[in-house]
Structure formats: C-alpha cells, structure tokens
Amino acid sequence: MRISKITAVALAMAIALSPVAAFAQVVVATLGHVFGGITTPWWIFVCPTGVVTAAVVKNAKRHKELTAPEAWTCGVLYWWTEGTGKYGR
C-alpha cells in the first residue's frame, strides 16, 4: 500500500513537471513580444503546480481536500494557514 502511494506521488510530480521540460530552450527576450519571452512558459504552470502540490501535501498531512478558496489562490492560502498555525499540530 505504501509503495503504491509513493508511486502515485512520483507519477503526479512527473506529470506536473513534464511540460516544463518541453519549453526548456534558450530564448532571447525582445521588447514587443507577447509570447516567447523568457518567463512565458513558466508562469503558465505556476498555478496548476501550486494547486497540485498543496493538495498532495494537505492530503498527506490532514487527510482532507483543499477548500475552494485554497484552490482559487493557487494553493497559497493553504501554505499561509499552515505556516501561521491555523491547523493544530
């Protein structure tokens, strides 16, 4: 059972990070370009990766799902409440 959970987490992280490798290339940033800049491929994946990471961690620690506000803020609200001690230890 533990091996299957570890495998599931590893596969989820591989799927979450695999599109980033497809955009790994040297790009010269010029003014006026909307797409193809240095930061364009990265910001597209920041929110989904934050939601997936927060959901996996909250499930592992608290055995609960993310709430809607935690998902709407890309997982930042979960990390904020976890860091401030709202969830008792």
C-alpha positions in Angstrom: 0.0 0.0 0.0 2.8 2.4 0.9 4.6 1.7 -2.3 1.6 2.4 -4.4 1.2 5.8 -2.6 4.8 6.7 -3.2 4.4 5.6 -6.9 1.3 7.7 -7.3 3.0 10.8 -5.8 6.0 10.3 -8.1 3.9 9.9 -11.1 1.8 13.0 -10.2 5.0 15.1 -9.9 6.4 13.7 -13.1 3.2 14.6 -15.0 3.1 18.1 -13.3 6.7 18.8 -14.2 7.0 17.2 -17.7 5.5 20.1 -19.8 8.2 22.4 -18.3 10.9 20.3 -19.9 9.3 20.7 -23.3 9.8 24.5 -23.1 13.4 24.4 -21.9 15.2 26.4 -24.5 17.3 29.5 -24.9 15.1 32.4 -25.8 16.2 35.9 -26.4 13.8 38.4 -24.9 12.9 41.4 -27.1 10.5 44.2 -26.5 7.1 43.8 -28.0 6.9 40.0 -27.9 3.9 38.7 -26.0 4.8 35.0 -26.5 8.2 33.5 -26.5 9.7 35.7 -23.7 11.8 34.2 -21.0 9.0 33.9 -18.4 6.1 32.9 -20.7 6.4 29.1 -20.3 7.0 29.2 -16.6 4.0 31.3 -15.4 1.6 29.1 -17.3 2.4 26.2 -15.0 2.8 28.0 -11.7 -0.8 27.9 -10.6 -1.6 24.3 -11.5 1.6 23.1 -9.9 0.8 25.1 -6.8 -2.6 23.6 -6.5 -1.4 20.1 -7.1 1.4 20.4 -4.6 -0.8 21.9 -1.9 -3.5 19.3 -2.5 -1.0 16.4 -2.2 0.6 17.8 1.0 -2.7 18.6 2.6 -4.0 15.1 1.8 -0.8 13.6 3.3 -0.8 15.7 6.4 -4.5 16.3 7.2 -6.3 13.7 5.1 -8.5 16.4 3.7 -9.2 18.1 0.3 -8.3 21.7 -0.5 -11.1 24.1 0.1 -12.3 26.3 -2.8 -10.5 29.5 -1.6 -7.3 27.5 -1.1 -7.5 26.3 -4.7 -8.6 29.7 -6.1 -5.4 31.2 -4.7 -3.2 28.6 -6.4 -2.5 26.9 -3.0 -1.0 30.0 -1.4 -3.8 30.2 1.2 -3.2 26.7 2.3 0.5 27.4 2.8 -0.4 30.6 4.6 -2.8 28.9 7.1 -0.3 26.0 7.5 2.5 28.4 8.3 0.5 30.6 10.7 -0.6 27.6 12.8 -4.3 27.7 12.0 -4.2 23.9 11.6 -3.4 22.5 15.0 -0.4 20.2 15.3 
